[in-house]
Amino acid sequence: MDQSVRLRFLSEPDMIKAGVLNMEGCLEAVQDALALLAKGDYLMGGPSENDHGHLIWFPEHKKGPRMPEAGPDRRFMAMIAYLGGDYHICGEKWYGSNIANREIGLLRSIHSIILNDPDNVKPLAFMSGNLLSQMRTGAVPGISARFLAREGAETIGIIGAGMVGKTALLGVKTAVKTLKTAYIYDVFPEASKRFAKYAEEELGVQPVIVDKLEDAVKNMDIVHIAASGEELPAIDTKLLKKGSLLCLTGAADFINDDWIEDCQIYADNWKLHQAFIYEMDYPREGIREEILSWAPSAPVIDAAYKGKFSGFRVKNIGDVIIGKSEARQCQDDKIIFITSGMAVEDVAWGKKILERADEQDIGQVLTFWEKQYWLK
């Protein structure tokens, strides 16, 4: 009987070699994960089995001499999941976040992916997780555009010209072959210029830099929001073109409540967004403001909490993928898609990367033990 426990370690260069930057493959894995969600063949954390993750929030006043204090984007999170079907994998994305990292030349967040065999619980892999996380984040708006955007979509408005916007454009361009032009808005002009160069030279999308946020909203077939900063993008849904798709990967604020009647609402997993209310002790003072500052579903959650909006109206994109629900009853429907990132997506893409690494012997095989010391 083999008592050994081994796992494969994959550095960031190893992940690249194993294909983590392949958006076509990432789209397939994320689509599979969303379909399995619709079928119920998954688990995530917490009593709801749908928690986004388990958080450590640092206090405003430290409780120990070396305990960190609260700061912008300062937290640790464990995102755990089981994904069934052909994937049959357990895993976790573990990350820390601190915006002050930029002052010392580090990324704001540093991610690790851990995969385990669901049956014998052995660890299978320990992976560098930043590229994997960025790719699956971009794949989700790609899948939303594939299934929810109007056929023949040619234009996209990009609000927030950062890394999430880049991978989102990559995801949408890969999923929607008719896409031609990206209208780019960012409060930092230099960021818009860098993004425009990326769109044109690497994706073959014609860039148009705009000076006003509304110019990246009106007349767009698709609008994607992933902006960071103290002030959220303020969106007037009246400006949305008939038949358009508004994808919220980052938080936004709606200028009025017209969206409640005028737009269909889709989610990656509405149960996860509902779980925020309980997971974060919403709307406790401080926690409500924290959620509203970063959760893409914040306007919908807040409206539901205040009784303005019935959560029963929210549809899940997985139901569209498996044919259980129609995307739109007519081509003129306006759709808002909210997404918050899920561990099932991380472990799905991670499993595909691990399979390729095993096939090509990429990375290092590390041994926990050949025979466990205390085993009787």
N, C-alpha and C positions, 0 to 999 in steps of 0.2 A: 504494500500500500504506500503510495507516494504521499509523504507528509510534508514535502517542501512547499514553501510559499515564495513565489517570485512575482515581480511586476516589471513593466516596461516604463522606463523614464524617458520622456520626450522633451528635449529643450526646444526653444523657439525655432532654431534652425532645423531641428528634426521635424517639427510640426510643418514647417514650410515644405520640406522634402517629402513629407507624407501627404501633402495636398491640401493643407488647411485653407489656402487661399483660392481654392477652386469653388467659385460661387455656384456653378451648376450643381455640383455635388452637395453643397450646403443647402441649396434650395430644396433638393430632393429629401434630405434628412429632416429639415424643418417641416416640410409638407407632410412627411410620414408621421412626425411627432404630433402635429395638429390633428391629423386624421385619427390617431390612436387616442387622443384626448376626447374626440367626439364619440368614440366607441367605448370610452370608459376604461381603457386598458392602460392605466397609469396610476401613480401615486406621487403626491408631493407632501410637504411637511405640514405639521399642525393638525389640530382636530378636524379642520375642514378638508384635509388631504389636498389642499389647493393653495397653501401659503406660498407667497413669493419667496420668502426666505426667513431665516432667523437672525435677528439683528442685535448687535451691541451698539447702543447709543451712548456716547460718552457724556457725562453730566456737565452742566455749566460750571460747577465747582467740584473739583476733584476730591475723591474720598480717601485717597491714599497719596503718599508723597510723590510717587512717580506715575500715578494714573493720568492719562491724557485728559484734557478738557475738551468740551464741545467746540467744534469749528465747522466751517463750510465743507459739506460733503465728507464729514469725518465719521466713519463707521466701519464696522466689520460685518460681514454677512455670510452665512452658510446657506446655500441653495441646494436642497436635496431632492432626489427624485428616483422613482422606478419607472421605466418605460418598457412596455410589453411588446407584443407582436414578434417580428423577427429580430428586434433589437435585444429584448430580454436582458436588461442591464440596470444596475443600480449605480448611482453616482452623486457627486457633489461638486458644485463650483464654490470655492472659498475665496473671498477677496477682502482686502482692506482698501479703504478710500480716505484720502486726505488731500484736499486741494493745495495745501502748503507744500506738498511734494515737489511742485513745479519750481519752487525756490531753490531746491537742491538738485535739480536736473533729473528728477524721477517722474514717471507717469503718476497721474492722480490715483489711479487704481492699479493694483497688481493682482492678477487672477491665477488660481491653480485649479486644475481639474483632476478629480480622483474618480476612478471607475472600479467597481467591484462586481464579482460574480454573484448574482442574486441567490443562488442555491447553496454554494459552499462558503460564501461570504469572503472569499479570498480577494485581496486587492489585485487588480489587473494592470492598472496604469496610474502614473502620476505625470501630469502634463503641464507644460507652460500654457496658460489659459487666455492670455490677452487677445491674441489673434483669433482664436476660436470664438471667443465671446464677441469680438467685433464683427466677425463674419456672420454669425448666426443672428446678431442684432440687425444687420443689413438685409439678411435673407427674409426676415418677417415682413417688412414693407414690400419686398419683392413678391412674396406669396399673396399679400393682400392685393397688390396690383394685378397679379395674374388672375385672381378670382373675383375681385370686386370692382376694378376699374372698367370703364366703358370700353368696349371693343374698339381697337384702332387708336388708343390713346397716344398722343404725340408730344404733349407738353407736360412738364413737371415744374412746380415751384418748390424750391429748396429754401427753407427758412432755418438758418443755422448752418454755416459752412464749415463745420468741424468734422471730426473723424466719423461720427455717427451718420452725418449727412453724406459723407463719401461712400461708406459701405451701403447705405440705403440706396443711393443712386446706382451703385454697382448692382445691387439686388434687383431693383426695378428695371434697369436696362437689360439685365440678363433674362428676366422673366417676361418683359414686354418688348418684343422686337421692333415694334412700330415707333418707339420713343425716339424723338429727334432733338428736342430743345429743352434746356434747363434754365429757368429763370432763378437767379441766385440772390438772396438777400441775407446780409449779415450786418450787425452793428459795427463790425470792424472791416473796413474796405480792403485791407490787405488779405484778410481771410477769404473774402469773396474772389479776389484776384487769383489766389493760390488754388481755390476750388475750381474756378473757371478753366485754369490750365489743366488741372486733373481731368475735368469732364471732357475737354476737347481732345487732349493728347492721349489719354489712356482709355477712354470709353467711346470716343467718336461721337459725343453728344455736343451739339452747338450751345455754347454758354451765352447767356445774356445777364449781365449784372444790373440789378435794379436798386434804386435809392430808397424806395418806399416799400414797406412790408406788403401793403395791399396789392402792389404790382406783381408779387409772387403768389397771390391768391386768386385774383379775378382772372377769368378766361383760361384757367389751368385745368387740364384733364385730371391731374394728380397734384396734390399739395402734400409735402412732407415737412414735419416740424420736429426739430431736435436742437433747440437752442438752449444755451446755458447763460446764466446771469441773474442779477437781482430782480430784474423786471421780466415777467413772462410775455411772450408774444401775444398781443391782443387781437383776436380774430373776429371779424364780422362775417358770420356765416351767410349773410345776405349777398356777399360778394362772390360766393362760390358759384361756379358755372353749373348749369343744369347737367346732371349726369356725372359730376366730378366725385373724386375720392379724396378725402382729407385724412391723412395718416398721421396719428399722434404717437411718435416714438418718444418724444419729449413732452414736457408739460406745456400747456397753453392756457390762456384765459379767453372766454367768450364774452364779447362786448354786451350781448343781449341774450335772451332766452329763446330766440326764434328757432335755434337748432332743435329744441325739444319737439317741435311740431314739424319742422321742415326736413329733417334729416333722419335717415335710417342709422342706427348705431350697431356696429359690429365690434366684437372683441376677440382677442386671441383666446381668452378663457375668462368669461364673465365671473365665474365662481372665484377666481383668483382676485379680481378687483373688489368683489364684495368682501373677501376675507380681510382686505386692508382695514375695513371698518372695525373689525374685532382684533386683528393682529396688532394694530397700532393704537388700540384704545381710542379710536376716533370718536368724537372730535375733541378730545381733551386738549386743553390749552397747550400750545407748543407743538403737540403732535399734529393737530389739524393744519397748522401753518406749515409744518415740515412736509406733510403729504402734498399740500396744495402747491408747494414750491418745486416738486420734482416728479410727482406721479402723473403720467399721461392721462389717466382716467379721472383725475381730480375734478374737472367740471361735472362729469357724469356722476361720480360718487357724491359730490356735494349736493347736486340737484336731487339725487335720490334720497339722501339723508334729510333734506328739507321738505320732501314730499312733492317736489315739482315734477319728478320724472319717475316712471315705473321701470324698475330693472327688468321686468318681464319683457320689455320691448327690445332688450339687447339680444342680438343673435351672435352665435359663435362661428368663426370662419371655418372651423373644422367641420361643421354641419354642411357647409357649402362644398367642401372638398370631397366628402363622402356621398354627396348627392341627397342629403336629408333636407336641405333648405335651398331655396333659390337665392341668388346673389341680389338681384334687383327685379322688381315686378315690371318696371319699365326703364328705358334707357335714360330718362330724365331724372331718376332718383338721385338725390345727393346722399352720399354715404360718409360717415365718420367712423374710422377704424382706430380703436385704442389698443395699445400693446404695452406690456411692461416687462417682457423678458421672462423666460421660464427655464427652470433647471432641466425640464424634459428636452428642451431644444439643445442645451449644452451637452447633455449626455448622448443625445442622438448623433450629433455631429462628432462628438468625441469617440463614440463607438466606431463610426466609419473610419476615422483617422487611425484608431488603434488597429483595426483590421488591415488597413493598408501598411501600417508600420510592421505588423507581425509578418505579413506576406513578404515584405522587402527587407526585413530585419533592420529596421531603422531605430536608432536610439540605443539605449543601454538596458540590458536585463539585470535587475538588481535582486539580490536574494535576502529575504527576511530571515529565513532559516531553512536548512536542509531537513532537520528533525527538531521539533520543538522541545526545548530544554526540560520543561516540567510535564510533558505529556506522559501519562501512565499507560 
